[in-house]
Amino acid sequence: MEYYFLFLATIFCLYVIYRKATEKNLTMIKSKYLQDKNREIITKYFEKNNFERYRSASNILIYNEENDFSLNPNYQTSRIILLDKDFIYMAVIKENFRLNIPVLTKHIFLKRDLKKLLN
């Protein structure tokens, strides 16, 4: 029984290390819309889900969300969206005190939601 736990713990640790090493890599999503329409759809999505707009420019959107179980409001999870014609590049980065633990699942759900909206 303890071997199963050890195996699962090892797999989890390897996944955390992988996510930490690749957390700043951008994920590309192909859209059927152009940049302006993509921007409008993504902005509505984030407003509907009550994310705080941090920065907004012609081709970049940054939305923040307070970290779960965080006592300090300065520690947030940032969703960074870059718009380029009909491509969307995204990354999700978490900021914490001292140890920046990588985002383990939020990037998967964001990518899935954006693919549904933009295709």
N, C-alpha and C positions, 0 to 999 in steps of 0.2 A: 504494500500500500504506500509506503513512504517513497518508493521509487517513482510511482505515478506523480506524487506531489513534487518530487525533485525534478522530474522531467517537465512538468507544467511550469514550475518556477524558472527553470532554465529557458524554456521557450519564451516566457514572458520577459525575462531579462534581456534576451537577445532582441526581442521586438522593441523594447524601450531603447536599447542602444542603437538599433537601426533607425528608429524615429528621431532620435537626437541627432544622428549623423545626417539625416536627410530632411530635417524640419524646415530648412530655409530653401529647399528646392521648390521651384514653382511647378504646379500641376496645370497642364494645358487642357482646356475644354474648347471644342469646336462648336460654334453656334451657327444657326441658320440666319441670324440677324446681323446687322452691322453695328458698329460701335455705339451709336447714339441710342438705338433701341435696346441693346444689351445693357447700357448704363441705366436706362429707365426701368427695365425689368428688375435688375439687381437692386437698385435703390428701393423700389417698392417692396421687394422681398425682405430686405433688412429693416425697413421701417415697420413692416407688418410683424416682424419677429422682435421688435423693440430693442434693436441694437443701437448703440450710441455712435453717431457719425463723428469720426475723429478728423479725417481729412477727405477732401473731395477736390479733384482737379479734372482736367479734361479726359485724362486716360488712366487715372488711378483713384481707387476708392479704398478707404481704410475705416473699418467699423470695429468698435471695441465692445467687449462684454466683460463684466466683472467676473473674476474667477469664482468657481464654486468653492465654498468653505473658506473663503478668504476674509480675513479680519481687516485687511488694509485695502481701501478702494483703489490704490495706485497699482495693484497687481491685477492685470487684465489679460484677456485672450484677444488678440488682434486678428482680424480677418483682412488680408491684403488682397485686393483685386486689381489686376492690371488689364486694361482693355486695349486691344490692337486689332482693328478691322473686325473680322468675324471670329477672332480668337480671344479667349479669356484665360489669363494666367492667375492662379490663386495660391496663397499660402496661409496657413494658420499657425500663429506663434503665440506661445504663452509666456508671460513675464511674471516671475515670482521672486521672492526674497532669496538671495544667495544661489540656490539651486534651481535653475530653470528646467523643470521637468517638461518633457516634450508633450505635445498634444497627441493623445493616443487614438482617439476615435472621431473627434469633431470634424476633422478634415474630410473624413469619409462621408459623413452625413451632408456636409456642405457641398461637396462635389456632386453627390447624388441629387440633391435638391436643385442645384444650378443646371445640371444636365436635363432634368425634367422641365425646368422653366424655359430653357434656351433651345430645346430641340423639339 
